[in-house]
Structure formats: structure tokens, C-alpha cells
């Protein structure tokens, strides 16, 4: 069963492009004493992810941060080089591009999906969550092939009610 509201995000190492190279980061350091939006998608440079998912958060970043959010993180099962290049291509300066290269975090939260038959290997499901001091406060998980619960609009709707 996927991680649930009220549960703690597992302590895992992911990577982010900083100082011209991939740098390891613990999820503990990403989420401790902060309120963060984490959204995840199957792959950088893929159609829905590039045309709608990431661009929606790029456009809404200021609005989201005005709702008491300290950081917005985009996570995908790609390496830090790919995430960095995709972030640059998408003008995603306000979004931190997080690489879950071996799907460790995705698997630990039971949010990995095997897309081997489509030539993609193990990837992340499409979701968004609000994490408050390491605890899942809100969680929107899309069914395979859909894009509704994890959009920037869905996050803003929740934040407007929270």
C-alpha cells in the first residue's frame, strides 16, 4: 500500500544537481522543519510530464509558495544530469529537480511502477504531496494514464482549503 497521509517519508538518499555535479541529499534534510510540495512523475522529457505536469508547477510556483510552502520538489526516476537538463529546458528555476535514480524513494513509499514493457524500466507513479516536517499532510495519486490528482491546480486547491 502506498504511503498514506499522516505517515513519515522514509529516510532515503536522493540526488540533486548542485555545484556542477550530482550531490547526495537525505530526505530527512529535504523535509525536516519545512513544509514542502513534492510532485513525482514517470520520466523527464516524456510527453505529459513535459507538456503539462512540470510546466504547471513552473507557472504556479509563486502562488504555491505564497500558501506557506518553503520548497517545491520535482522527483523522477532519472539521474541528476537528466533532471538538471530537463529543468533548464523547462525554465524551472523555482523548482528543485530531484533524482531518484535507482527508484529507492519511490519503492520505499510503494509508489514505484514497473514500465519495463514500455521500455522504461521501474519508474515513479504520478503523484503530488504536501509534506510538513517529514509527515505527509496531503496526497494526490493519479491512476495510470491519468493526470488530475497530482497537478499544480490540485495542490493549490488543497492549499486554499488547508
C-alpha positions as CSV (number, residue, x, y, z in Angstrom):
1,X,0.0,0.0,0.0
2,X,1.4,3.4,-0.9
3,X,2.4,5.9,1.8
4,X,-0.6,7.5,3.5
5,X,-1.5,10.8,5.0
6,X,0.0,11.0,8.5
7,X,2.9,8.8,7.7
8,X,6.6,9.8,7.7
9,X,8.5,10.0,4.5
10,X,11.2,7.2,4.6
11,X,14.8,8.3,5.2
12,X,16.5,7.7,1.8
13,X,19.3,9.3,-0.2
14,X,18.3,11.1,-3.4
15,X,20.4,13.4,-5.6
16,X,20.2,17.0,-6.9
17,X,22.5,18.8,-9.3
18,X,24.4,21.4,-7.4
19,X,27.9,22.9,-7.9
20,X,28.1,21.4,-11.4
21,X,27.7,17.8,-10.2
22,X,25.2,15.4,-8.6
23,X,25.0,15.9,-4.8
24,X,23.5,13.3,-2.4
25,X,20.7,14.6,-0.2
26,X,18.8,12.8,2.5
27,X,15.1,13.1,2.6
28,X,15.4,14.0,6.2
29,X,17.3,17.2,5.2
30,X,14.8,17.9,2.5
31,X,11.7,17.7,4.7
32,X,12.8,18.4,8.3
33,X,11.2,21.6,9.8
34,X,9.8,22.6,6.5
35,X,6.5,22.5,4.6
36,X,7.3,21.2,1.1
37,X,5.4,20.2,-2.1
38,X,6.8,17.1,-3.7
39,X,5.5,16.0,-7.0
40,X,6.7,13.0,-8.9
41,X,6.3,11.8,-12.5
42,X,7.3,8.8,-14.6
43,X,10.1,10.5,-16.6
44,X,11.8,13.7,-17.6
45,X,11.2,14.7,-21.2
46,X,8.2,12.4,-21.5
47,X,5.0,13.9,-23.2
48,X,2.6,14.6,-20.3
49,X,5.4,15.3,-17.9
50,X,7.0,17.9,-20.2
51,X,3.8,19.4,-21.7
52,X,1.7,19.7,-18.6
53,X,2.9,18.3,-15.2
54,X,6.2,20.2,-14.7
55,X,5.1,23.3,-16.6
56,X,2.0,23.6,-14.4
57,X,4.2,23.8,-11.3
58,X,6.6,26.3,-13.0
59,X,3.6,28.6,-13.7
60,X,2.1,28.2,-10.2
61,X,5.3,28.2,-8.2
62,X,4.8,31.7,-6.7
63,X,1.2,31.0,-5.9
64,X,2.1,27.8,-4.2
65,X,4.9,29.4,-2.1
66,X,2.5,32.1,-1.0
67,X,0.4,29.4,0.6
68,X,3.1,28.7,3.2
69,X,5.2,26.3,1.2
70,X,9.0,26.5,1.6
71,X,10.1,24.5,-1.4
72,X,8.7,22.7,-4.5
73,X,10.4,19.5,-5.5
74,X,10.0,17.5,-8.7
75,X,11.1,13.9,-8.4
76,X,11.6,11.4,-11.1
77,X,13.5,8.1,-11.6
78,X,16.2,9.6,-13.7
79,X,19.7,10.6,-12.9
80,X,20.7,14.1,-11.7
81,X,22.2,15.1,-15.1
82,X,18.9,14.4,-16.8
83,X,16.9,16.2,-14.2
84,X,19.2,19.2,-14.4
85,X,19.0,19.3,-18.2
86,X,15.2,19.0,-18.1
87,X,14.8,21.7,-15.5
88,X,16.9,24.0,-17.6
89,X,14.9,23.2,-20.8
90,X,11.6,23.8,-18.9
91,X,12.9,27.1,-17.2
92,X,12.1,25.5,-13.9
93,X,14.3,27.8,-11.7
94,X,11.7,27.8,-8.9
95,X,11.5,24.0,-8.8
96,X,14.2,21.8,-7.2
97,X,14.8,18.9,-9.6
98,X,15.4,15.7,-7.5
99,X,16.8,12.5,-9.0
100,X,15.6,9.2,-7.6
101,X,18.0,7.4,-9.9
102,X,17.5,3.9,-8.6
103,X,13.9,4.3,-7.5
104,X,14.9,3.9,-3.9
105,X,12.5,6.6,-2.5
106,X,9.7,5.6,-5.0
107,X,10.0,1.9,-3.9
108,X,10.2,2.8,-0.2
109,X,6.9,4.7,-0.4
110,X,5.4,1.9,-2.5
111,X,5.0,4.4,-5.4
112,X,7.2,2.7,-8.0
113,X,5.7,1.2,-11.1
114,X,7.3,-1.3,-13.5
115,X,7.1,0.1,-17.0
116,X,9.6,-2.4,-18.5
117,X,7.1,-3.5,-21.1
118,X,7.1,0.1,-22.4
119,X,10.9,0.2,-22.4
120,X,11.1,2.5,-19.3
121,X,12.1,0.1,-16.5
122,X,11.0,0.9,-13.0
123,X,9.6,4.4,-12.6
124,X,7.6,6.6,-10.2
125,X,3.9,6.8,-10.3
126,X,2.4,10.2,-10.9
127,X,1.6,12.0,-7.6
128,X,1.9,15.1,-5.6
129,X,2.0,15.6,-1.8
130,X,2.4,18.2,0.8
131,X,4.9,17.2,3.4
132,X,5.1,19.0,6.7
133,X,8.2,18.3,8.8
134,X,8.6,14.9,7.2
135,X,5.0,13.9,7.6
136,X,2.6,13.5,4.6
137,X,-0.1,16.1,5.1
138,X,-1.9,15.7,1.7
139,X,-1.5,13.2,-1.0
140,X,-2.9,13.1,-4.6
141,X,-2.2,9.9,-6.6
142,X,-3.1,9.6,-10.2
143,X,-4.3,6.3,-11.7
144,X,-2.1,5.0,-14.6
145,X,-2.7,7.1,-17.7
146,X,-4.4,10.0,-15.9
147,X,-3.3,13.4,-14.8
148,X,-5.7,15.1,-12.3
149,X,-4.8,14.5,-8.6
150,X,-1.1,15.5,-8.9
151,X,-1.4,18.7,-10.9
152,X,-0.4,22.1,-9.6
153,X,-4.1,23.0,-9.6
154,X,-4.9,20.1,-7.3
155,X,-2.2,21.2,-4.9
156,X,-3.4,24.8,-5.0
157,X,-7.0,23.6,-4.3
158,X,-5.8,21.7,-1.3
159,X,-3.6,24.6,0.0
160,X,-6.5,27.0,-0.4
161,X,-8.6,24.8,1.9
162,X,-5.8,23.9,4.4
